[in-house]
Amino acid sequence: MHKELLRLARTEPAVRRHLLVCLAAAVLAGLLVLAQAEVLSGVLSGALTVSALPVLVAVVVARALLGRAQGAAAGRTATALKAVLRHRLLARLRDLGPARLTAHRSGELVTLAGRGLDALDPYVGGYLPAVAVAGVVPIAVLARLFAADLATALIVLVTLPLIPVFGALVGWQTKAVTERQWRALSQLGGHFLDVVRGLPTLRAFGRARYQTTVIHHVAGAHRAATMRTLRVAFLSSLVLELVASLSLALVAVPVGLRLLSGSLDLRTALLVLLLAPEAYLPLRAMGTKFHASMEGVAAADDTFTVLNNPSTPVEPPPPTASAATKPGTIGASDISDIGDMEGEMPEIRLEGVTVRYPGREDAALDGVSLVISPGERVALVGESGAGKSTLLGLLLGFVAPESGRVLVGGVELAAVDLDRWRRRLAYVPQRAHLFAGTVGDNIRMGSDATAGDVRAAATAARAAEFVEALPDGYATVLGERGANLSAGQRQRVALARAFCRPEAEVLLLDEPTARLDGRSEAAVVEATRALSTGRTAVIVAHRPAMIALADRVVRLHGGRVISDHTTAPPDALEASHMTTSGDAQ
């Protein structure tokens, strides 16, 4: 039994009260089988009259009521226990903060607090009552058998220990395979959430298609682990049933022969035959409940690891689970080279483009027409919700226009291969998504860059200084979403990722200096200046330093272009101070 769970059950009044009711009802229901066997054997043998039948009915009804009370109390016990554990787990995570949980992935913690703790129901409502019954009822039955028939009692006494022995042998294997199953499920949940959160980044860097293979692999590992667990559970049930059946045969055959020879009376024979299976049944039930409760026990182990050892977080999943953590593959393209579209730096043209999101009446972009010449740097300014990020989404192929056209090099974007187009882009989002992998792997995402290329990109992005100061330099493993780094450092890693795409001809930046302090902003601006040299750049900006990098300033309001200037006028710069860093669109 799980010591930490039992200690928690003893110290929490609500859990303890319901658990005691549950165990008491289970034990009493088990002991009533003695009275049921006494009355039933007496009626069938003729030793008791038919008037004893109401007593038998009363015993059966009492067992049914106790069973119902046990189920209700078990449900309340499990609910109270899970509530306490979830409260403590969330409180511990709140106290530790993201910096102390960098080896965790939030998807694993969500799986643990949700599905993992829900798996405690079979342990609390099934296994613990079964253990209590197995510790009391077989002893009571054996004592009654000694009083009724010594030979039968000796047979039961010798064969009864075989069930827990075989159950323990199988249980060790069950625990191991169930822990592997839980790890696979936790890994699947963590990786899937990580992929969903970073999906825009993965699509922009051509890694989304590869993730289908990764998720298929992780899901396959979970399926295989589940099938191994079920196979062991079914085989263990077979073993326990076989041992119990053979033991009952050893009891029934001698009783039948003695009854025929007249050396055993009918009532005693019936009593023995009714009670003997009840000696084995609690142990068989305990073995069955043990298998059903193993996933909950594995989840409880992880929960108490977080609660009791916050400095030693749960072991993270193996690196092969995620493309972001797979050394040497995060930047490998999974799309065959299909050539380049004509023109080194294509002209980008929007013709009467309207975008409307589902469920919204107002258009995010309303009849926008815009031409961006090759090599031109354009700053998009405007208040939050003006449509700036939606325009970038159009160029990335994330958003399809309701009407109008987006032309790239004279070719309609809807007609081209988006993977082919995105390989020509370098994208730096407002909130750079860093995966749970090394710094080097995060920088080389979407490219086949060598270690030297990664260092050169980090230097160009003004990131080399802090990266080389990390414990393992470029091999330092980052927490989920770059929890080890500051906001400015994360943005510079994202810029280094863009520098690692020298073949990219178009640069898309979505407010890269939002929420940065002055020093970080200056570093990002200088890196952006170098990155945009010789490229077409579309920059969503709200700060003067970023707007100053542009050749043109296009101001959006309500999804429409309201001004388009080759230089930023003073009023546009002043208005940019009033905008928020986010963009609802």
C-alpha positions as CSV (number, residue, x, y, z in Angstrom):
1,M,0.0,0.0,0.0
2,H,1.1,3.6,-0.7
3,K,2.5,4.9,2.6
4,E,2.1,8.6,1.6
5,L,-1.5,8.2,0.6
6,L,-2.3,6.4,3.9
7,R,-0.5,9.0,5.9
8,L,-2.5,11.7,4.1
9,A,-5.7,9.8,4.8
10,R,-5.0,9.6,8.5
11,T,-4.1,13.3,8.8
12,E,-7.0,14.8,6.8
13,P,-10.3,14.5,8.9
14,A,-12.6,14.5,5.9
15,V,-10.7,11.8,4.1
16,R,-10.2,9.7,7.3
17,R,-13.9,9.8,8.2
18,H,-15.2,8.6,4.9
19,L,-12.4,6.0,4.6
20,L,-13.3,4.5,8.0
21,V,-16.9,4.2,7.0
22,C,-15.9,2.6,3.7
23,L,-13.6,0.0,5.3
24,A,-16.1,-0.8,8.1
25,A,-18.9,-1.3,5.6
26,A,-16.7,-3.6,3.5
27,V,-15.6,-5.7,6.4
28,L,-19.1,-6.0,7.9
29,A,-20.5,-7.1,4.5
30,G,-17.7,-9.7,4.3
31,L,-18.4,-11.0,7.8
32,L,-22.1,-11.4,7.1
33,V,-21.2,-14.2,4.7
34,L,-20.7,-16.4,7.8
35,A,-24.2,-15.8,9.0
36,Q,-25.5,-16.3,5.4
37,A,-23.7,-19.6,5.1
38,E,-24.9,-20.8,8.5
39,V,-28.6,-20.1,7.7
40,L,-28.5,-21.3,4.1
41,S,-26.8,-24.6,5.0
42,G,-29.3,-25.2,7.9
43,V,-32.3,-24.6,5.6
44,L,-31.0,-26.7,2.8
45,S,-30.0,-29.6,5.1
46,G,-33.4,-29.5,6.9
47,A,-31.8,-28.7,10.3
48,L,-33.6,-25.3,10.2
49,T,-37.2,-24.8,9.3
50,V,-38.5,-22.6,6.6
51,S,-39.2,-19.9,9.2
52,A,-35.4,-19.2,9.1
53,L,-35.7,-17.8,5.5
54,P,-36.6,-14.3,6.7
55,V,-33.4,-14.2,8.6
56,L,-31.6,-15.2,5.4
57,V,-33.3,-12.5,3.5
58,A,-32.4,-10.0,6.2
59,V,-28.7,-11.0,5.9
60,V,-28.8,-10.6,2.2
61,V,-30.5,-7.2,2.4
62,A,-28.0,-6.1,5.0
63,R,-25.1,-7.1,2.8
64,A,-26.6,-5.1,-0.1
65,L,-27.1,-2.0,2.1
66,L,-23.6,-2.3,3.4
67,G,-22.3,-2.6,-0.2
68,R,-24.1,0.5,-1.2
69,A,-22.9,2.4,1.8
70,Q,-19.3,1.2,1.0
71,G,-19.6,2.5,-2.6
72,A,-21.0,5.9,-1.4
73,A,-18.3,6.3,1.2
74,A,-15.6,5.2,-1.3
75,G,-16.7,7.9,-3.7
76,R,-16.6,10.6,-1.0
77,T,-13.2,9.4,0.2
78,A,-11.7,9.5,-3.3
79,T,-13.2,12.9,-4.0
80,A,-11.9,14.3,-0.7
81,L,-8.5,12.8,-1.2
82,K,-8.1,14.1,-4.8
83,A,-9.3,17.6,-3.7
84,V,-6.6,17.7,-1.0
85,L,-3.9,16.5,-3.3
86,R,-4.9,18.9,-6.1
87,H,-5.0,21.8,-3.6
88,R,-1.5,20.9,-2.3
89,L,-0.1,20.3,-5.7
90,L,-1.3,23.6,-7.1
91,A,-0.2,25.5,-4.0
92,R,3.3,23.9,-4.3
93,L,3.5,24.9,-8.0
94,R,2.4,28.4,-7.2
95,D,5.0,28.7,-4.5
96,L,7.8,27.3,-6.6
97,G,7.1,29.3,-9.7
98,P,8.2,28.5,-13.2
99,A,11.9,29.0,-12.5
100,R,12.0,26.0,-10.1
101,L,10.0,23.7,-12.3
102,T,12.0,24.0,-15.5
103,A,12.3,20.2,-15.8
104,H,8.5,19.8,-15.8
105,R,6.4,20.3,-18.8
106,S,3.0,21.9,-18.1
107,G,1.2,19.3,-20.1
108,E,2.6,16.6,-17.8
109,L,1.5,18.6,-14.8
110,V,-2.0,19.0,-16.3
111,T,-2.1,15.3,-17.0
112,L,-1.0,14.6,-13.4
113,A,-3.5,16.9,-11.7
114,G,-6.3,15.7,-14.0
115,R,-6.3,12.2,-15.4
116,G,-3.5,11.1,-13.0
117,L,-5.3,11.9,-9.8
118,D,-8.6,10.7,-11.2
119,A,-6.9,7.2,-11.5
120,L,-6.9,7.1,-7.7
121,D,-10.6,6.1,-7.7
122,P,-9.9,2.4,-8.2
123,Y,-7.2,2.5,-5.4
124,V,-9.4,4.2,-2.8
125,G,-12.7,2.7,-3.7
126,G,-11.5,-0.7,-4.7
127,Y,-8.1,-1.7,-3.5
128,L,-8.1,-0.3,0.1
129,P,-11.5,-1.9,0.9
130,A,-10.3,-5.2,-0.7
131,V,-7.2,-5.1,1.5
132,A,-9.3,-4.6,4.6
133,V,-11.6,-7.4,3.7
134,A,-8.7,-9.7,2.8
135,G,-7.2,-9.1,6.2
136,V,-10.3,-10.0,8.2
137,V,-12.7,-12.3,6.4
138,P,-10.3,-15.2,5.4
139,I,-9.2,-15.4,9.1
140,A,-12.8,-15.5,10.3
141,V,-13.8,-18.1,7.7
142,L,-10.8,-20.2,8.5
143,A,-11.7,-20.0,12.2
144,R,-15.2,-21.2,11.5
145,L,-13.9,-24.0,9.3
146,F,-11.7,-25.2,12.1
147,A,-14.7,-25.4,14.3
148,A,-16.8,-27.2,11.7
149,D,-14.3,-29.6,10.0
150,L,-10.6,-29.9,10.8
151,A,-9.6,-31.7,7.6
152,T,-11.1,-29.0,5.3
153,A,-9.7,-26.2,7.5
154,L,-6.1,-27.7,7.1
155,I,-6.5,-27.9,3.3
156,V,-7.6,-24.2,3.2
157,L,-4.8,-23.2,5.6
158,V,-2.2,-24.8,3.3
159,T,-3.5,-23.5,0.0
160,L,-4.7,-20.1,1.0
161,P,-1.1,-18.5,1.1
162,L,-0.6,-19.5,-2.6
163,I,-2.9,-16.7,-3.8
164,P,-1.0,-13.8,-2.2
165,V,2.4,-15.4,-3.2
166,F,1.5,-15.7,-6.8
167,G,-0.3,-12.3,-6.7
168,A,2.9,-10.7,-5.3
169,L,5.1,-12.3,-8.0
170,V,2.8,-11.0,-10.7
171,G,2.2,-7.7,-9.0
172,W,5.9,-6.7,-9.2
173,Q,5.8,-7.1,-13.0
174,T,2.4,-5.2,-13.1
175,K,3.9,-2.3,-11.2
176,A,6.8,-1.9,-13.6
177,V,4.7,-2.1,-16.8
178,T,2.0,0.3,-15.3
179,E,4.7,2.8,-14.4
180,R,5.9,2.7,-18.0
181,Q,2.3,3.2,-19.2
182,W,1.9,6.2,-17.0
183,R,5.2,7.7,-18.1
184,A,4.1,7.2,-21.7
185,L,0.7,8.9,-21.1
186,S,2.4,11.8,-19.2
187,Q,4.9,12.2,-22.0
188,L,2.2,12.2,-24.6
189,G,0.2,14.9,-22.7
190,G,3.2,17.1,-22.2
191,H,4.5,16.9,-25.8
192,F,1.0,17.4,-27.3
193,L,0.4,20.6,-25.3
194,D,3.9,21.9,-26.1
195,V,3.2,21.3,-29.8
196,V,-0.2,23.0,-29.7
197,R,1.3,26.1,-27.9
198,G,4.2,26.3,-30.4
199,L,2.2,25.4,-33.5
200,P,2.5,28.9,-35.2
201,T,6.3,28.7,-34.7
202,L,6.4,25.2,-36.0
203,R,4.4,26.1,-39.1
204,A,6.5,29.2,-39.8
205,F,9.7,27.1,-39.6
206,G,8.4,24.1,-41.5
207,R,8.3,21.7,-38.6
208,A,4.5,21.2,-38.2
209,R,4.4,18.2,-40.5
210,Y,7.2,16.5,-38.7
211,Q,5.3,16.7,-35.5
212,T,2.6,14.4,-36.8
213,T,5.3,11.7,-37.0
214,V,6.5,12.5,-33.5
215,I,3.0,12.5,-31.9
216,H,2.3,9.2,-33.8
217,H,5.5,7.7,-32.3
218,V,4.6,8.9,-28.7
219,A,1.0,7.8,-29.0
220,G,2.2,4.4,-30.3
221,A,4.5,4.1,-27.3
222,H,1.5,4.8,-25.0
223,R,-0.6,2.2,-26.9
224,A,2.1,-0.4,-26.6
225,A,2.6,0.2,-22.9
226,T,-1.2,0.0,-22.4
227,M,-1.4,-3.3,-24.2
228,R,1.5,-4.7,-22.1
229,T,-0.3,-3.6,-19.0
230,L,-3.5,-5.3,-20.0
231,R,-1.7,-8.4,-21.0
232,V,-0.1,-8.7,-17.6
233,A,-3.4,-8.0,-15.9
234,F,-5.3,-10.7,-17.8
235,L,-2.5,-13.2,-17.2
236,S,-2.4,-12.5,-13.5
237,S,-6.2,-12.9,-13.3
238,L,-5.8,-16.3,-15.0
239,V,-3.1,-17.3,-12.5
240,L,-5.2,-16.3,-9.5
241,E,-8.3,-18.0,-10.8
242,L,-6.4,-21.2,-11.6
243,V,-4.9,-21.4,-8.1
244,A,-8.2,-20.7,-6.4
245,S,-10.0,-23.2,-8.6
246,L,-7.5,-25.9,-7.8
247,S,-7.6,-25.1,-4.1
248,L,-11.4,-25.4,-4.1
249,A,-11.2,-28.7,-5.9
250,L,-8.9,-30.0,-3.2
251,V,-11.6,-29.1,-0.7
252,A,-14.7,-30.2,-2.7
253,V,-13.5,-33.7,-3.7
254,P,-12.7,-35.0,-0.2
255,V,-15.9,-33.4,1.2
256,G,-18.0,-35.2,-1.5
257,L,-16.3,-38.6,-0.9
258,R,-16.7,-38.3,2.9
259,L,-20.4,-37.3,2.5
260,L,-21.0,-40.4,0.4
261,S,-19.2,-42.6,2.9
262,G,-21.3,-41.2,5.7
263,S,-18.4,-39.8,7.7
264,L,-19.6,-36.2,7.2
265,D,-23.1,-34.9,7.8
266,L,-25.0,-32.9,5.2
267,R,-25.2,-29.6,7.1
268,T,-21.4,-29.5,7.8
269,A,-20.7,-30.5,4.2
270,L,-22.9,-27.6,2.9
271,L,-21.4,-25.2,5.3
272,V,-17.9,-26.1,4.3
273,L,-18.7,-25.9,0.6
274,L,-20.3,-22.5,1.0
275,L,-17.6,-21.0,3.2
276,A,-14.5,-22.3,1.5
277,P,-14.8,-20.1,-1.6
278,E,-15.3,-17.1,0.7
279,A,-11.8,-17.7,2.1
280,Y,-10.2,-17.3,-1.3
281,L,-12.5,-14.7,-2.8
282,P,-11.2,-11.6,-0.9
283,L,-7.6,-12.4,-1.8
284,R,-8.6,-12.9,-5.5
285,A,-10.5,-9.6,-5.4
286,M,-7.5,-7.8,-3.8
287,G,-5.3,-9.0,-6.7
288,T,-7.7,-7.8,-9.3
289,K,-8.1,-4.4,-7.6
290,F,-4.4,-4.1,-7.3
291,H,-4.0,-4.1,-11.1
292,A,-6.7,-1.6,-11.6
293,S,-5.2,0.8,-9.1
294,M,-1.6,0.8,-10.3
295,E,-1.9,3.8,-12.6
296,G,-3.3,5.9,-9.7
297,V,-0.4,4.7,-7.5
298,A,2.1,5.8,-10.2
299,A,0.4,9.2,-10.4
300,A,0.5,9.5,-6.6
301,D,4.3,8.8,-6.7
302,D,4.8,11.7,-9.1
303,T,2.5,14.0,-7.0
304,F,4.4,13.3,-3.8
305,T,7.7,13.8,-5.6
306,V,6.6,17.3,-6.4
307,L,5.2,17.9,-2.9
308,N,8.0,16.5,-0.9
309,N,11.1,17.1,-3.1
310,P,10.6,20.4,-4.9
311,S,14.3,20.7,-5.6
312,T,14.2,17.4,-7.5
313,P,11.4,17.6,-10.0
314,V,9.8,14.7,-11.8
315,E,12.2,13.2,-14.4
316,P,11.5,14.9,-17.8
317,P,10.6,12.8,-20.8
318,P,13.4,11.4,-22.9
319,P,14.7,13.8,-25.5
320,T,13.4,11.7,-28.4
321,A,9.9,12.6,-27.5
322,S,10.0,16.0,-29.1
323,A,11.5,17.4,-32.2
324,A,12.5,20.4,-30.2
325,T,14.6,18.2,-27.8
326,K,16.0,15.9,-30.4
327,P,19.6,16.9,-31.0
328,G,20.5,17.3,-34.6
329,T,16.9,17.1,-35.9
330,I,15.2,20.3,-34.8
331,G,16.5,22.1,-37.8
332,A,16.3,19.2,-40.3
333,S,13.8,19.9,-43.0
334,D,11.1,17.2,-43.4
335,I,10.1,18.6,-46.8
336,S,11.9,17.7,-49.9
337,D,13.5,20.6,-51.8
338,I,11.1,21.6,-54.5
339,G,13.0,24.6,-55.8
340,D,12.6,28.3,-55.4
341,M,10.0,30.6,-56.8
342,E,11.2,33.1,-59.4
343,G,12.8,36.3,-58.0
344,E,15.2,36.6,-55.1
345,M,13.1,39.1,-53.2
346,P,9.6,39.0,-54.5
347,E,7.1,41.9,-54.6
348,I,4.3,41.4,-52.1
349,R,0.9,42.8,-53.1
350,L,-2.4,42.8,-51.3
351,E,-5.4,43.6,-53.5
352,G,-8.7,44.5,-51.7
353,V,-8.1,41.9,-49.0
354,T,-10.8,41.3,-46.4
355,V,-10.4,39.0,-43.5
356,R,-13.2,38.1,-41.1
357,Y,-12.8,35.7,-38.3
358,P,-15.6,33.2,-37.5
359,G,-18.1,34.4,-35.0
360,R,-17.2,38.1,-35.5
361,E,-19.2,40.7,-37.4
362,D,-16.5,43.2,-37.9
363,A,-13.7,42.5,-40.4
364,A,-10.2,42.1,-39.1
365,L,-9.0,43.6,-42.4
366,D,-11.4,45.4,-44.6
367,G,-10.5,45.9,-48.3
368,V,-6.8,46.4,-47.6
369,S,-4.6,47.1,-50.6
370,L,-0.8,47.4,-50.1
371,V,2.3,47.0,-52.2
372,I,5.7,46.1,-50.6
373,S,8.6,46.4,-53.0
374,P,11.5,44.0,-52.9
375,G,14.0,45.0,-50.3
376,E,11.7,47.5,-48.7
377,R,11.2,47.8,-44.9
378,V,7.7,48.5,-43.9
379,A,6.5,49.3,-40.4
380,L,2.9,48.6,-39.5
381,V,1.5,50.8,-36.7
382,G,-1.9,51.2,-35.1
383,E,-3.8,50.5,-31.9
384,S,-4.4,47.0,-30.6
385,G,-6.9,45.2,-32.8
386,A,-6.2,47.3,-35.9
387,G,-5.3,44.2,-37.9
388,K,-1.5,44.3,-37.9
389,S,-0.9,40.7,-36.7
390,T,-3.7,39.6,-39.0
391,L,-1.8,41.0,-42.0
392,L,1.3,39.1,-40.9
393,G,-0.9,36.0,-40.6
394,L,-1.9,36.5,-44.2
395,L,1.7,36.6,-45.4
396,L,2.5,33.5,-43.3
397,G,-0.4,31.6,-44.8
398,F,-2.0,31.2,-41.4
399,V,-5.1,33.2,-42.5
400,A,-7.1,33.0,-45.7
401,P,-8.8,36.1,-47.0
402,E,-12.6,36.2,-47.4
403,S,-12.1,38.3,-50.5
404,G,-9.3,39.9,-52.4
405,R,-5.9,38.4,-53.3
406,V,-2.4,38.2,-51.8
407,L,0.3,38.1,-54.5
408,V,3.9,37.1,-54.0
409,G,6.1,37.7,-57.0
410,G,3.0,38.0,-59.1
411,V,1.7,34.6,-57.9
412,E,-1.4,34.3,-55.8
413,L,-0.3,33.0,-52.4
414,A,-3.4,30.7,-52.2
415,A,-2.0,28.8,-55.3
416,V,1.6,28.2,-54.1
417,D,3.0,25.6,-51.8
418,L,3.0,27.2,-48.4
419,D,5.9,25.1,-47.1
420,R,7.9,26.3,-50.0
421,W,7.0,29.9,-49.4
422,R,7.7,29.7,-45.6
423,R,11.2,28.5,-46.3
424,R,11.8,31.9,-47.7
425,L,10.6,33.7,-44.6
426,A,12.2,34.5,-41.3
427,Y,9.6,35.1,-38.6
428,V,10.0,36.6,-35.1
429,P,6.8,36.6,-33.2
430,Q,5.8,39.0,-30.4
431,R,6.2,36.1,-27.8
432,A,8.9,33.9,-29.0
433,H,8.1,30.2,-28.4
434,L,11.1,28.3,-27.2
435,F,10.8,24.5,-26.8
436,A,12.0,22.3,-24.1
437,G,15.4,21.6,-25.7
438,T,18.9,23.0,-25.9
439,V,19.6,26.6,-26.8
440,G,21.4,25.4,-29.9
441,D,18.5,23.3,-31.1
442,N,16.1,26.1,-30.6
443,I,18.3,28.5,-32.6
444,R,18.8,26.1,-35.5
445,M,15.1,25.2,-35.8
446,G,14.0,25.1,-39.4
447,S,17.5,25.0,-40.8
448,D,20.5,22.6,-41.3
449,A,22.8,25.0,-39.5
450,T,26.1,23.7,-38.1
451,A,27.4,24.5,-34.6
452,G,29.5,27.3,-36.1
453,D,26.4,28.7,-37.9
454,V,24.5,28.7,-34.6
455,R,27.2,30.6,-32.8
456,A,27.5,33.1,-35.6
457,A,23.7,33.6,-35.6
458,A,23.7,34.1,-31.8
459,T,26.5,36.7,-32.1
460,A,24.7,38.6,-34.8
461,A,21.5,38.6,-32.6
462,R,23.4,39.9,-29.6
463,A,22.7,36.6,-27.8
464,A,26.1,35.0,-27.7
465,E,27.2,36.8,-24.5
466,F,24.4,35.5,-22.3
467,V,24.2,32.1,-24.0
468,E,27.9,31.4,-23.4
469,A,27.5,32.4,-19.8
470,L,24.9,29.6,-19.3
471,P,26.1,26.5,-17.4
472,D,26.4,24.4,-20.6
473,G,26.5,27.1,-23.2
474,Y,24.6,26.2,-26.3
475,A,24.0,22.7,-24.9
476,T,22.0,24.2,-21.9
477,V,18.6,22.6,-21.8
478,L,15.9,25.3,-21.6
479,G,12.7,24.9,-19.6
480,E,9.3,24.9,-21.4
481,R,8.8,28.2,-23.3
482,G,12.3,29.2,-22.3
483,A,11.5,29.5,-18.6
484,N,15.2,29.9,-17.7
485,L,15.6,33.1,-19.8
486,S,14.3,36.6,-19.4
487,A,11.9,38.1,-22.0
488,G,14.8,40.0,-23.7
489,Q,16.9,36.9,-23.9
490,R,14.1,34.9,-25.4
491,Q,13.6,37.5,-28.1
492,R,17.3,37.5,-29.0
493,V,17.2,33.7,-29.3
494,A,14.2,34.1,-31.7
495,L,16.2,36.7,-33.7
496,A,19.2,34.3,-33.8
497,R,16.8,31.7,-35.1
498,A,16.0,34.1,-37.9
499,F,19.7,34.8,-38.5
500,C,20.1,31.0,-39.0
501,R,18.0,31.3,-42.1
502,P,20.4,33.1,-44.5
503,E,18.3,32.0,-47.5
504,A,15.2,33.8,-46.1
505,E,14.4,36.8,-48.3
506,V,11.4,38.2,-46.3
507,L,11.5,39.1,-42.6
508,L,8.3,39.3,-40.6
509,L,8.5,40.7,-37.1
510,D,5.6,41.1,-34.7
511,E,6.4,43.7,-32.1
512,P,9.7,42.0,-31.1
513,T,10.5,44.7,-28.5
514,A,7.2,44.5,-26.6
515,R,7.5,44.2,-22.8
516,L,11.3,44.6,-22.9
517,D,13.4,46.9,-20.8
518,G,15.5,49.6,-22.3
519,R,18.7,47.6,-22.5
520,S,17.1,44.6,-24.0
521,E,15.2,46.7,-26.5
522,A,18.3,48.4,-27.7
523,A,20.0,45.0,-28.2
524,V,17.0,43.7,-30.1
525,V,16.7,46.9,-32.3
526,E,20.4,46.7,-33.3
527,A,20.1,43.0,-34.1
528,T,16.9,43.7,-36.1
529,R,18.7,46.4,-38.0
530,A,21.4,44.0,-39.1
531,L,18.9,41.2,-39.8
532,S,16.7,43.4,-42.1
533,T,19.6,44.6,-44.2
534,G,19.2,43.2,-47.7
535,R,15.8,41.7,-47.0
536,T,12.2,42.7,-47.5
537,A,11.0,43.4,-43.9
538,V,7.5,43.8,-42.5
539,I,7.6,45.0,-39.0
540,V,4.7,45.4,-36.6
541,A,5.9,48.1,-34.3
542,H,4.7,50.4,-31.6
543,R,8.0,51.9,-30.3
544,P,9.8,54.7,-32.1
545,A,13.1,52.8,-32.2
546,M,11.6,50.0,-34.2
547,I,9.6,52.4,-36.5
548,A,12.8,54.3,-37.2
549,L,14.2,51.2,-39.0
550,A,11.5,51.3,-41.6
551,D,11.5,52.9,-45.1
552,R,7.7,53.3,-44.9
553,V,5.1,53.5,-42.2
554,V,1.7,52.1,-42.8
555,R,-0.9,52.9,-40.2
556,L,-4.0,50.7,-39.7
557,H,-7.2,51.5,-37.9
558,G,-10.3,49.3,-37.7
559,G,-8.8,46.9,-40.3
560,R,-8.2,49.7,-42.9
561,V,-5.1,51.5,-44.1
562,I,-5.5,55.1,-43.1
563,S,-2.1,56.4,-43.9
564,D,1.0,55.3,-45.9
565,H,4.1,57.4,-45.6
566,T,7.7,56.8,-46.8
567,T,8.9,58.4,-43.6
568,A,7.3,58.2,-40.2
569,P,5.6,61.5,-39.4
570,P,5.8,62.9,-35.8
571,D,2.1,62.2,-35.1
572,A,2.5,58.6,-36.1
573,L,5.4,58.2,-33.7
574,E,3.5,59.9,-30.9
575,A,0.5,57.7,-31.6
576,S,2.6,54.6,-31.4
577,H,3.3,55.4,-27.7
578,M,-0.4,55.1,-27.0
579,T,-0.8,51.6,-28.5
580,T,-0.6,48.5,-26.4
581,S,1.9,45.7,-27.0
582,G,-0.7,43.1,-27.9
583,D,-2.8,42.7,-31.0
584,A,-6.2,41.1,-30.6
585,Q,-6.1,40.2,-34.2
